[in-house]
Amino acid sequence: MTFECPPGSHCVTCGDEATPMRVERVDEARGLALCTEPDGTKRTIEIELVAPVDAGDEVLVHAGVALVRT
């Protein structure tokens, strides 16, 4: 089964963008990292898809999950 968005609209996934963030600290045991957005906001991010990462690395984040290292 496939799904197509109705004409003139888009689904949430198609419209979302990844946010660049800098890794501040890594908790390897839990697969999490404390990251900082460009505006200085800090968030806890899941890093399983891009591990291993280190403090200072840049990642692209969508919905609280790091998708790629940059």
VEXKOL-321465 format. One record per residue: residue number from 1; residue in three letters; y, x, z of N, C-alpha, C in turn. Coordinates in steps of 0.001 Angstrom, whole numbers, plus 524288, in hexadecimal, padded with zeros to 5 digits. Each point is the difference from the previous one (the first is absolute). Example, Ala and Ser with C-alpha at 12.3 -4.5 7.8 and 13.67 -1.06 7.14 Angstrom:
BEGIN
   resi   resn     npy     npx     npz    capy    capx    capz     cpy     cpx     cpz
      1    ALA   7E9C6   83386   81E78   804A6   7FC86   80000   804B0   80384   80000
      2    SER   8041A   7FEA2   7FD30   804A6   80334   8003C   80442   7FCFE   802DA
REM end
This chain:
BEGIN
   resi   resn     npy     npx     npz    capy    capx    capz     cpy     cpx     cpz
      1    MET   7FB62   8034D   80000   8049E   7FCB3   80000   804CE   80370   80000
      2    THR   803C3   7FEDB   7FCC8   804EA   802D7   7FFEA   80461   7FC39   80166
      3    PHE   80436   80234   801C7   80479   7FCD6   80178   804C5   80221   7FD36
      4    GLU   802F4   7FCA4   7FD9B   804DF   8018F   7FD8B   8046E   7FD23   802B1
      5    CYS   80432   802E0   800E9   8048B   7FD9C   8027D   80279   7FC05   7FC54
      6    PRO   801FD   7FBB3   80218   8029E   7FC1B   7FCB8   804B4   8026D   7FD3B
      7    PRO   80140   7FE2E   7FB4A   80497   80204   7FD37   804EA   7FF90   8035B
      8    GLY   80322   8041F   7FFEA   804E8   7FFF2   802EA   7FF7E   80171   805B7
      9    SER   7FB4A   80161   801C8   7FF54   80187   8056A   7FC8C   804D5   8003A
     10    HIS   7FEFE   801D9   804A2   7FC77   8046F   800B4   7FD73   7FF8A   80558
     11    CYS   7FB83   80289   80087   7FD5D   7FFE0   8050D   8026F   80420   8038E
     12    VAL   7FEF4   7FF8F   804ED   80230   803A4   803C8   7FE5B   80593   7FEC4
     13    THR   7FB0A   800CF   7FEB6   7FE1D   80541   7FEEB   802CC   80261   7FB56
     14    CYS   8009B   7FD0D   7FBD0   80294   80219   7FB55   805AD   80171   80114
     15    GLY   80284   7FD5A   80392   80584   800E6   800F5   8012A   80400   8042B
     16    ASP   7FC19   801AE   802E6   800F7   803B1   80439   8009E   80587   7FDF4
     17    GLU   802B8   80333   80300   800CA   80572   7FEAD   7FE56   8035D   80494
     18    ALA   7FE76   804C5   7FEDC   7FEAD   803B9   8041D   80507   80286   80201
     19    THR   8000C   80151   80504   80479   8027A   8027E   7FEBB   805B7   8010C
     20    PRO   8035F   803A1   7FE64   7FF14   8057C   8014C   800F2   800E3   805D0
     21    MET   7FC7E   802DC   8028A   8008E   80121   80590   7FE51   805A1   80115
     22    ARG   80233   8023F   80422   7FE9B   8054D   801AD   7FC87   7FFA3   804D0
     23    VAL   7FBAF   802E2   7FFF6   7FC5E   80016   80469   80261   8034C   80464
     24    GLU   8003A   7FDBC   804B0   80215   802C3   80495   7FB9B   80223   80371
     25    ARG   7FC1D   7FCB0   80120   7FB79   8017E   80342   7FB2C   7FD62   7FDE0
     26    VAL   7FB89   80287   800D1   7FB0F   7FDF1   7FE0D   7FC2E   7FF52   80481
     27    ASP   7FD69   7FB7C   8002C   7FBC1   7FEF2   803A7   7FB11   7FF86   7FCB5
     28    GLU   7FD7B   80470   7FEEE   7FB73   8001B   7FC89   7FB8A   7FCA3   8020D
     29    ALA   7FF45   7FFE6   8051D   7FBAF   7FD05   80247   80070   7FA2C   7FEC4
     30    ARG   804B8   7FE03   7FFB4   800D3   7FA73   7FEE8   80181   7FEEB   7FA57
     31    GLY   800D7   8041E   7FCDD   8017E   7FF46   7FA8D   80574   7FDDA   7FF60
     32    LEU   80389   8018F   80393   8055C   7FE0E   7FFF9   803E5   8047F   7FFF4
     33    ALA   804B8   7FEC9   7FE3E   8043D   803D0   8003A   8050A   7FD33   8015E
     34    LEU   80357   802AA   802F1   80547   7FE1E   800F6   80344   801FD   7FB72
     35    CYS   80274   7FC6D   7FD1F   80305   8016A   7FB64   80590   7FDF4   80078
     36    THR   8038A   8027C   7FD15   8057A   7FE7E   80005   801A6   7FE4A   7FA93
     37    GLU   8027D   7FB6A   7FFB0   80226   7FE04   7FB1F   8051C   802E5   7FED0
     38    PRO   801F6   7FFAB   7FB2F   804EF   80298   7FEAE   804A1   7FE71   80374
     39    ASP   7FFF8   7FB30   80217   8044D   7FE44   80362   7FF4B   801A5   805AF
     40    GLY   7FBBA   802E0   80129   7FF0F   801DD   8054F   7FC56   7FCA2   80338
     41    THR   7FE88   7FB71   7FE04   7FC5C   7FC98   802BF   7FAAA   80298   8005B
     42    LYS   7FDA4   7FFEF   804A0   7FADA   8024F   800CB   7FBE5   7FBB4   80032
     43    ARG   7FB8A   80112   7FD86   7FBB6   7FC39   7FFD4   7FACD   802DD   80073
     44    THR   7FC1C   7FD41   80228   7FAAF   8020D   8001C   7FD4D   7FE38   7FB00
     45    ILE   7FDA2   803C5   7FD3B   7FDCA   7FF0D   7FAD4   7FA48   801A7   7FFE9
     46    GLU   7FCBD   7FCF2   7FD65   7FA8B   8017E   7FF2F   7FFCD   80427   7FBBE
     47    ILE   7FCFE   8043A   800ED   7FFE8   80460   7FC50   7FA93   80123   7FDCB
     48    GLU   7FC3E   7FC9A   800E6   7FAA2   800EF   7FE45   7FFA2   80134   7FA2F
     49    LEU   80316   7FD73   7FCBC   7FF9D   800BA   7FA55   8021C   8053A   7FE26
     50    VAL   8035D   80280   80318   8027D   804E0   7FE41   7FEC2   804A9   80375
     51    ALA   7FCB2   7FF3B   803F5   7FEB4   80441   8039C   7FD6B   80479   7FD02
     52    PRO   800E8   804CA   801A3   80325   8016F   80485   805CD   80077   7FE9C
     53    VAL   8034A   7FE93   803AA   805A0   800D3   7FF8C   801D7   802F8   804C4
     54    ASP   80473   80289   7FF73   80251   80307   8043C   8059C   7FE52   800D4
     55    ALA   8021C   80144   8048A   80584   7FEFE   80113   80339   8029C   7FBBF
     56    GLY   803D6   7FD20   7FE00   8035B   801F6   7FBD9   7FE70   7FE19   7FA9B
     57    ASP   7FB2B   7FE25   7FF65   7FE4B   7FDF1   7FAF0   802FB   7FB00   7FEBF
     58    GLU   8009A   7FEF5   7FAF5   80262   7FB2C   7FE1C   7FBAA   7FC7D   7FDEA
     59    VAL   80047   7FAF8   80149   7FC31   7FC34   7FE28   802D3   7FB2A   7FDFA
     60    LEU   7FD68   7FD28   7FC86   801EC   7FAEC   7FE54   7FCE4   7FBEA   802F6
     61    VAL   802B5   7FC45   80276   7FD8F   7FC38   80388   800ED   7FA78   7FE13
     62    HIS   7FBD9   7FCED   8001C   80055   7FA6C   7FEC0   7FCEE   7FD0B   8041C
     63    ALA   8026F   7FC2B   80261   7FD73   7FC9D   803DC   7FD80   80323   8046E
     64    GLY   802A4   8042E   801AD   7FE1D   8030C   80476   7FBA3   803D8   7FEBE
     65    VAL   7FEF2   800CA   7FAE3   7FBCA   80384   7FE60   8023F   80418   7FC51
     66    ALA   7FF0F   804FE   8012A   80195   8042B   7FC71   7FC5F   7FFE9   7FB50
     67    LEU   80238   7FF98   7FB56   7FCEB   7FF8A   7FB38   7FF6A   8052B   7FD24
     68    VAL   803E1   8036E   8007E   7FFEF   804EF   7FD2E   803A0   803E5   802B4
     69    ARG   7FE8C   80501   7FFBC   80388   80424   801C5   80373   8018B   7FB69
     70    THR   804E5   80127   80110   80399   8018D   7FBC6   801AB   805A2   800AF
REM end
